[in-house]
Amino acid sequence: MQKRWYDIDPTLSLAVSLLKSASEETQIKCAEYIIMKAKNFGVKNAADSMLNEAFTYILKRWYDKDRKMQEAFEYLKSAPYDLQKEIALELLDVLQ
């Protein structure tokens, strides 16, 4: 079975799981934080192409229901491992 990109690291996987269970308001605040943090570190959003957007639309992942969440996950996925881990730890502090 193929793992999702965020399940490779247990910390990131836990943070995503807690985020999925959080209220919509909390999810949006966390999404805004992820985007801001990634942009501050110079991360580029890999989903800027039309092809990637069309592919994402077909997948209908849980975080695709909201454009802000979708954007946050694209930034998080594009971030280097160390930054992903840092963001995950900060999200865990907020979500637990």
ABEGO torsion letter per residue (X at the ends): XBBBAAAABAAAAAAAAAAAABBAAAAAAAAAAAAAAAAAAGBBBAAABAAAAAAAAAAGBAAAABAAAAAAAAAAAABBAAAAAAAAAAAAAAAX
